Amino acid sequence: MITVYVPGPGGLAPLDPPPQTLPDDLVWIDMNRPNPGEEAAVEAYFGVDVPTHEERVEIEQSSRLYEEDGALFMSATILCGAQTGRPETTVVTFILKDTRLVTVRYDDPTAFTIARQRAIKAGPEAQEGKATLIVVLDAIVDRIADVLEFAGADADRLSREIFDTQKPGEPVRDYEEIIRGLGRLGTKLSKIHESLVSLSRLFQFLSTREKKLSLSNSDKAQIKSLMRDARSLYEFAASLDNKVSFLLEATLGLVNLQQNQTIKIFSVLAVVFMPPTLIASLYGMNFDLMPELHWKLGYPLAVLAMVASAVGTWSFFRWKRWL
């Protein structure tokens, strides 16, 4: 499916339904899961070769950012699915030629919904491909900032669950679910790192093509601002990643403490019942020549000795503050 945007009263206006023939005044073509016919139509209109999905996911920077046939080809890894709890990344390709922009994607990042809304209201200055590209990139960076803000709130919530003193009557903390939450948060942060690194490379590539694109001072300032924002967001994401690692280690430490406490109780009980067991074993032997065998008070004295030895051992542990 493709969406064609042309100049509108407040910025850009989408053509609905998409025209059979691409208009001369188009500014932005958004290709979402395009079919071969749509790709062929765009290639014929622009005179460029739209990269395939396999070409777009190449890791090498030289394969993602290049100039060909008078057009700039820029592929970036974009965060998507953050609100679903299963964050992923998708590769989006930006093709900028003359005053027109083409975006090729196979997913629906929330940033593109934001970018469409902004482009429609951006004013006459956005009625050019390079200005629209900056609008889209700005929406992508803003979306990452929002996701990081939510991630920071999740990290604070998990920190309180881990370290706050548990009040009487509260349910026992489910450390397994906390560890799962930390794992999901760590996965989201790793996807954000990947996206920010890719975007930083794209911004650097754009900054080296300022003269070719004839960027205005305002456009140059916006690209530099996006570079700074991406750098600061990367640093913030790195600090959150360190916090998640610390929380995970702390949670595992608390789980070990709980396990050690349980083992400690069983060890103390074993030691407490060791002297009574010894007494019972002695008087459970079936020898004929046992002096206490025929005592009338033998049984109650043996029971008393067992109870006294258990209580004495327990009191010793309490006195030593081992319990």
Kinemage of the C-alpha trace (Angstrom):
@kinemage 1
@onewidth
@group {chain A} dominant
@subgroup {mainchain}
@vectorlist {calphas} color= white
{ca met a 1} P 0.000 0.000 0.000
{ca ile a 2} L 1.244 3.481 -0.833
{ca thr a 3} L 0.096 6.854 0.463
{ca val a 4} L 0.753 9.909 -1.697
{ca tyr a 5} L 1.092 13.350 -0.111
{ca val a 6} L 0.810 16.580 -2.072
{ca pro a 7} L 0.893 20.235 -0.949
{ca gly a 8} L -2.180 21.112 1.084
{ca pro a 9} L -3.614 24.157 2.816
{ca gly a 10} L -1.816 23.551 6.112
{ca gly a 11} L 1.164 21.472 5.007
{ca leu a 12} L 0.793 18.148 3.218
{ca ala a 13} L -2.442 16.476 2.215
{ca pro a 14} L -2.821 12.720 1.576
{ca leu a 15} L -4.577 11.622 -1.590
{ca asp a 16} L -7.303 9.134 -0.756
{ca pro a 17} L -7.670 6.863 -2.593
{ca pro a 18} L -4.145 6.750 -4.062
{ca pro a 19} L -4.129 7.847 -7.696
{ca gln a 20} L -3.486 5.390 -10.485
{ca thr a 21} L -0.868 7.763 -11.912
{ca leu a 22} L 1.514 9.578 -9.603
{ca pro a 23} L 0.951 13.373 -9.733
{ca asp a 24} L 3.684 15.815 -10.689
{ca asp a 25} L 3.325 17.842 -7.477
{ca leu a 26} L 3.778 14.948 -5.029
{ca val a 27} L 6.056 15.586 -2.055
{ca trp a 28} L 6.064 12.337 -0.103
{ca ile a 29} L 5.252 8.738 -0.988
{ca asp a 30} L 4.926 6.428 2.008
{ca met a 31} L 5.241 2.798 0.880
{ca asn a 32} L 3.966 0.382 3.538
{ca arg a 33} L 4.468 -3.258 2.520
{ca pro a 34} L 4.430 -2.358 -1.180
{ca asn a 35} L 3.618 -4.959 -3.805
{ca pro a 36} L 5.797 -5.427 -6.917
{ca gly a 37} L 3.470 -3.263 -9.020
{ca glu a 38} L 3.681 -0.346 -6.615
{ca glu a 39} L 7.466 -0.651 -6.430
{ca ala a 40} L 7.697 -0.679 -10.224
{ca ala a 41} L 5.515 2.446 -10.488
{ca val a 42} L 7.654 4.366 -7.995
{ca glu a 43} L 10.882 3.231 -9.649
{ca ala a 44} L 9.629 4.382 -13.049
{ca tyr a 45} L 8.492 7.737 -11.665
{ca phe a 46} L 11.712 8.526 -9.813
{ca gly a 47} L 14.126 6.726 -12.104
{ca val a 48} L 15.767 4.925 -9.178
{ca asp a 49} L 16.019 1.344 -8.002
{ca val a 50} L 14.087 0.874 -4.764
{ca pro a 51} L 16.241 -1.434 -2.579
{ca thr a 52} L 14.836 -4.849 -1.744
{ca his a 53} L 14.129 -5.995 1.803
{ca glu a 54} L 17.340 -8.045 1.842
{ca glu a 55} L 19.391 -5.059 0.707
{ca arg a 56} L 17.813 -2.803 3.331
{ca val a 57} L 18.734 -4.997 6.273
{ca glu a 58} L 22.429 -5.056 5.469
{ca ile a 59} L 24.493 -4.321 8.581
{ca glu a 60} L 27.301 -2.419 6.888
{ca gln a 61} L 26.885 1.341 7.023
{ca ser a 62} L 28.044 1.683 3.423
{ca ser a 63} L 25.163 -0.552 2.362
{ca arg a 64} L 22.585 1.474 4.258
{ca leu a 65} L 23.686 5.010 3.426
{ca tyr a 66} L 24.678 5.826 -0.136
{ca glu a 67} L 24.069 8.071 -3.114
{ca glu a 68} L 22.944 6.719 -6.473
{ca asp a 69} L 21.267 8.139 -9.584
{ca gly a 70} L 21.123 11.600 -8.041
{ca ala a 71} L 19.196 10.348 -4.989
{ca leu a 72} L 20.163 9.739 -1.380
{ca phe a 73} L 19.338 6.306 0.029
{ca met a 74} L 19.210 6.089 3.805
{ca ser a 75} L 18.079 3.027 5.759
{ca ala a 76} L 17.651 3.227 9.523
{ca thr a 77} L 16.563 0.815 12.238
{ca ile a 78} L 13.386 2.131 13.844
{ca leu a 79} L 11.778 1.041 17.104
{ca cys a 80} L 8.254 -0.360 16.821
{ca gly a 81} L 5.817 -2.304 18.972
{ca ala a 82} L 6.997 -0.679 22.201
{ca gln a 83} L 3.443 -0.257 23.479
{ca thr a 84} L 2.619 -3.943 22.966
{ca gly a 85} L 5.175 -5.212 25.476
{ca arg a 86} L 7.077 -6.995 22.696
{ca pro a 87} L 9.326 -4.275 21.234
{ca glu a 88} L 10.947 -4.943 17.884
{ca thr a 89} L 12.954 -3.026 15.330
{ca thr a 90} L 12.214 -2.576 11.670
{ca val a 91} L 14.307 -1.158 8.845
{ca val a 92} L 12.873 1.938 7.148
{ca thr a 93} L 14.413 3.293 3.954
{ca phe a 94} L 14.309 6.984 3.072
{ca ile a 95} L 14.904 7.949 -0.563
{ca leu a 96} L 15.385 11.648 -1.131
{ca lys a 97} L 15.564 12.935 -4.700
{ca asp a 98} L 15.193 16.560 -5.697
{ca thr a 99} L 12.184 17.863 -3.759
{ca arg a 100} L 10.507 14.485 -3.190
{ca leu a 101} L 10.734 11.896 -0.442
{ca val a 102} L 9.989 8.167 -0.540
{ca thr a 103} L 9.772 5.996 2.578
{ca val a 104} L 9.756 2.215 2.329
{ca arg a 105} L 8.758 0.126 5.347
{ca tyr a 106} L 7.297 -3.245 6.245
{ca asp a 107} L 5.915 -2.393 9.663
{ca asp a 108} L 3.805 0.287 11.345
{ca pro a 109} L 5.940 2.257 13.827
{ca thr a 110} L 3.945 4.691 15.939
{ca ala a 111} L 6.410 7.392 14.899
{ca phe a 112} L 4.975 7.357 11.367
{ca thr a 113} L 1.484 8.035 12.677
{ca ile a 114} L 2.890 11.022 14.562
{ca ala a 115} L 4.871 12.129 11.495
{ca arg a 116} L 1.779 12.062 9.259
{ca gln a 117} L -0.142 14.236 11.714
{ca arg a 118} L 2.728 16.704 11.952
{ca ala a 119} L 3.289 16.852 8.184
{ca ile a 120} L -0.359 17.710 7.601
{ca lys a 121} L -0.089 20.657 10.035
{ca ala a 122} L 3.548 21.636 9.402
{ca gly a 123} L 2.783 24.610 7.141
{ca pro a 124} L 4.125 25.570 3.709
{ca glu a 125} L 7.754 25.067 4.773
{ca ala a 126} L 7.150 21.285 4.918
{ca gln a 127} L 5.993 21.095 1.298
{ca glu a 128} L 9.379 19.817 0.190
{ca gly a 129} L 10.964 16.394 0.496
{ca lys a 130} L 13.920 17.387 2.654
{ca ala a 131} L 11.687 19.325 5.072
{ca thr a 132} L 9.297 16.372 5.255
{ca leu a 133} L 12.248 14.080 5.960
{ca ile a 134} L 13.234 16.248 8.921
{ca val a 135} L 9.631 16.145 10.178
{ca val a 136} L 9.613 12.333 10.014
{ca leu a 137} L 13.007 11.995 11.696
{ca asp a 138} L 11.972 14.434 14.423
{ca ala a 139} L 8.839 12.347 15.083
{ca ile a 140} L 10.967 9.191 15.318
{ca val a 141} L 13.337 10.765 17.861
{ca asp a 142} L 10.408 12.149 19.869
{ca arg a 143} L 8.780 8.729 19.938
{ca ile a 144} L 11.995 7.156 21.264
{ca ala a 145} L 12.122 9.867 23.932
{ca asp a 146} L 8.563 9.008 24.992
{ca val a 147} L 9.363 5.294 25.147
{ca leu a 148} L 12.455 6.029 27.237
{ca glu a 149} L 10.359 8.130 29.612
{ca phe a 150} L 7.970 5.213 30.115
{ca ala a 151} L 10.946 2.871 30.517
{ca gly a 152} L 12.355 5.115 33.240
{ca ala a 153} L 9.001 5.034 35.045
{ca asp a 154} L 8.955 1.224 34.790
{ca ala a 155} L 12.472 1.063 36.223
{ca asp a 156} L 11.448 3.260 39.175
{ca arg a 157} L 8.357 1.114 39.812
{ca leu a 158} L 10.385 -2.092 39.772
{ca ser a 159} L 12.966 -0.484 42.067
{ca arg a 160} L 10.262 0.300 44.614
{ca glu a 161} L 8.894 -3.232 44.414
{ca ile a 162} L 12.348 -4.640 45.063
{ca phe a 163} L 13.658 -2.361 47.816
{ca asp a 164} L 10.620 -0.986 49.676
{ca thr a 165} L 9.962 -2.576 53.061
{ca gln a 166} L 7.150 -5.078 52.834
{ca lys a 167} L 4.275 -4.146 55.140
{ca pro a 168} L 2.343 -6.730 57.182
{ca gly a 169} L -0.593 -8.140 55.282
{ca glu a 170} L 0.872 -7.383 51.858
{ca pro a 171} L 1.145 -10.284 49.414
{ca val a 172} L 4.517 -11.954 49.131
{ca arg a 173} L 6.614 -10.421 46.396
{ca asp a 174} L 6.733 -12.403 43.203
{ca tyr a 175} L 10.413 -12.144 42.373
{ca glu a 176} L 9.956 -14.303 39.294
{ca glu a 177} L 7.595 -11.725 37.784
{ca ile a 178} L 9.975 -8.923 38.777
{ca ile a 179} L 12.834 -10.672 36.976
{ca arg a 180} L 10.619 -11.112 33.920
{ca gly a 181} L 9.758 -7.397 34.032
{ca leu a 182} L 13.435 -6.477 34.217
{ca gly a 183} L 14.138 -8.778 31.287
{ca arg a 184} L 11.430 -7.149 29.175
{ca leu a 185} L 12.734 -3.710 30.091
{ca gly a 186} L 16.296 -4.700 29.210
{ca thr a 187} L 15.128 -5.999 25.821
{ca lys a 188} L 13.334 -2.720 25.112
{ca leu a 189} L 16.454 -0.731 26.001
{ca ser a 190} L 18.612 -2.857 23.712
{ca lys a 191} L 16.200 -2.167 20.825
{ca ile a 192} L 16.346 1.550 21.627
{ca his a 193} L 20.157 1.438 21.604
{ca glu a 194} L 20.123 -0.233 18.202
{ca ser a 195} L 17.718 2.354 16.804
{ca leu a 196} L 19.629 5.347 18.183
{ca val a 197} L 22.948 4.118 16.789
{ca ser a 198} L 21.375 3.698 13.356
{ca leu a 199} L 19.732 7.138 13.491
{ca ser a 200} L 22.993 8.785 14.573
{ca arg a 201} L 24.691 7.383 11.481
{ca leu a 202} L 21.864 8.694 9.308
{ca phe a 203} L 22.102 12.189 10.852
{ca gln a 204} L 25.858 12.196 10.293
{ca phe a 205} L 25.315 11.168 6.659
{ca leu a 206} L 22.806 14.004 6.174
{ca ser a 207} L 25.140 16.552 7.733
{ca thr a 208} L 27.829 15.636 5.200
{ca arg a 209} L 25.362 16.260 2.328
{ca glu a 210} L 24.326 19.775 3.368
{ca lys a 211} L 25.608 21.445 0.219
{ca lys a 212} L 24.127 18.850 -2.132
{ca leu a 213} L 20.721 19.195 -0.468
{ca ser a 214} L 20.996 23.003 -0.297
{ca leu a 215} L 19.829 22.913 3.301
{ca ser a 216} L 18.742 26.183 4.845
{ca asn a 217} L 20.203 27.392 8.115
{ca ser a 218} L 17.010 26.287 9.821
{ca asp a 219} L 17.298 22.767 8.361
{ca lys a 220} L 20.951 22.540 9.388
{ca ala a 221} L 20.069 23.629 12.922
{ca gln a 222} L 17.306 21.032 13.123
{ca ile a 223} L 19.618 18.227 11.968
{ca lys a 224} L 22.244 19.259 14.536
{ca ser a 225} L 19.533 19.376 17.192
{ca leu a 226} L 18.418 15.859 16.222
{ca met a 227} L 22.024 14.660 16.482
{ca arg a 228} L 22.312 16.131 19.986
{ca asp a 229} L 18.963 14.659 20.992
{ca ala a 230} L 19.967 11.218 19.738
{ca arg a 231} L 23.248 11.437 21.663
{ca ser a 232} L 21.558 12.497 24.900
{ca leu a 233} L 18.883 9.818 24.530
{ca tyr a 234} L 21.594 7.216 23.983
{ca glu a 235} L 23.309 8.304 27.198
{ca phe a 236} L 20.000 8.211 29.075
{ca ala a 237} L 19.242 4.742 27.693
{ca ala a 238} L 22.718 3.585 28.757
{ca ser a 239} L 22.118 4.846 32.309
{ca leu a 240} L 18.762 3.038 32.399
{ca asp a 241} L 20.447 -0.099 31.122
{ca asn a 242} L 22.957 0.093 33.972
{ca lys a 243} L 20.100 0.596 36.428
{ca val a 244} L 18.282 -2.457 35.076
{ca ser a 245} L 21.462 -4.527 35.438
{ca phe a 246} L 21.830 -3.335 39.041
{ca leu a 247} L 18.173 -4.135 39.819
{ca leu a 248} L 18.541 -7.581 38.308
{ca glu a 249} L 21.622 -8.327 40.403
{ca ala a 250} L 19.883 -6.976 43.512
{ca thr a 251} L 16.806 -9.119 42.853
{ca leu a 252} L 18.895 -12.247 42.395
{ca gly a 253} L 20.718 -11.358 45.631
{ca leu a 254} L 17.426 -11.059 47.513
{ca val a 255} L 16.275 -14.389 46.092
{ca asn a 256} L 19.524 -15.956 47.320
{ca leu a 257} L 19.000 -14.404 50.763
{ca gln a 258} L 15.508 -15.883 50.942
{ca gln a 259} L 16.828 -19.279 49.946
{ca asn a 260} L 19.649 -19.015 52.480
{ca gln a 261} L 17.146 -18.083 55.191
{ca thr a 262} L 15.087 -21.168 54.401
{ca ile a 263} L 18.173 -23.376 54.425
{ca lys a 264} L 19.255 -21.734 57.685
{ca ile a 265} L 15.953 -22.660 59.356
{ca phe a 266} L 16.272 -26.277 58.287
{ca ser a 267} L 19.893 -26.361 59.494
{ca val a 268} L 18.926 -24.959 62.911
{ca leu a 269} L 16.073 -27.436 63.256
{ca ala a 270} L 18.444 -30.266 62.406
{ca val a 271} L 20.885 -29.102 65.115
{ca val a 272} L 18.069 -28.564 67.661
{ca phe a 273} L 16.798 -32.110 67.256
{ca met a 274} L 20.256 -33.668 67.206
{ca pro a 275} L 20.664 -34.000 71.042
{ca pro a 276} L 17.147 -35.475 71.526
{ca thr a 277} L 17.879 -37.910 68.735
{ca leu a 278} L 21.122 -38.898 70.457
{ca ile a 279} L 19.302 -39.519 73.773
{ca ala a 280} L 16.556 -41.501 72.072
{ca ser a 281} L 19.161 -43.548 70.236
{ca leu a 282} L 21.020 -44.377 73.454
{ca tyr a 283} L 17.909 -45.569 75.267
{ca gly a 284} L 16.616 -47.340 72.218
{ca met a 285} L 19.445 -49.895 72.319
{ca asn a 286} L 18.329 -53.394 73.321
{ca phe a 287} L 21.114 -54.513 75.640
{ca asp a 288} L 20.362 -56.591 78.765
{ca leu a 289} L 22.894 -54.857 80.996
{ca met a 290} L 21.615 -51.286 80.834
{ca pro a 291} L 21.556 -49.717 84.337
{ca glu a 292} L 18.561 -47.490 83.598
{ca leu a 293} L 16.536 -50.171 81.814
{ca his a 294} L 14.286 -50.967 84.802
{ca trp a 295} L 14.007 -47.497 86.316
{ca lys a 296} L 10.446 -46.495 87.067
{ca leu a 297} L 11.313 -42.888 86.208
{ca gly a 298} L 13.485 -43.807 83.206
{ca tyr a 299} L 10.922 -42.956 80.514
{ca pro a 300} L 9.845 -39.535 81.865
{ca leu a 301} L 13.449 -38.620 82.608
{ca ala a 302} L 14.500 -39.545 79.057
{ca val a 303} L 11.672 -37.472 77.607
{ca leu a 304} L 12.579 -34.577 79.892
{ca ala a 305} L 16.221 -34.821 78.834
{ca met a 306} L 15.259 -34.730 75.182
{ca val a 307} L 13.027 -31.688 75.662
{ca ala a 308} L 15.645 -29.940 77.789
{ca ser a 309} L 18.404 -30.573 75.241
{ca ala a 310} L 16.232 -29.209 72.384
{ca val a 311} L 15.237 -26.113 74.370
{ca gly a 312} L 18.809 -25.574 75.481
{ca thr a 313} L 20.147 -25.740 71.925
{ca trp a 314} L 17.411 -23.372 70.701
{ca ser a 315} L 18.174 -20.920 73.533
{ca phe a 316} L 21.864 -21.028 72.710
{ca phe a 317} L 21.147 -20.078 69.102
{ca arg a 318} L 18.921 -17.209 70.228
{ca trp a 319} L 21.579 -15.999 72.681
{ca lys a 320} L 24.151 -15.965 69.881
{ca arg a 321} L 21.642 -14.131 67.669
{ca trp a 322} L 21.936 -16.746 64.985
{ca leu a 323} L 18.158 -16.732 64.653
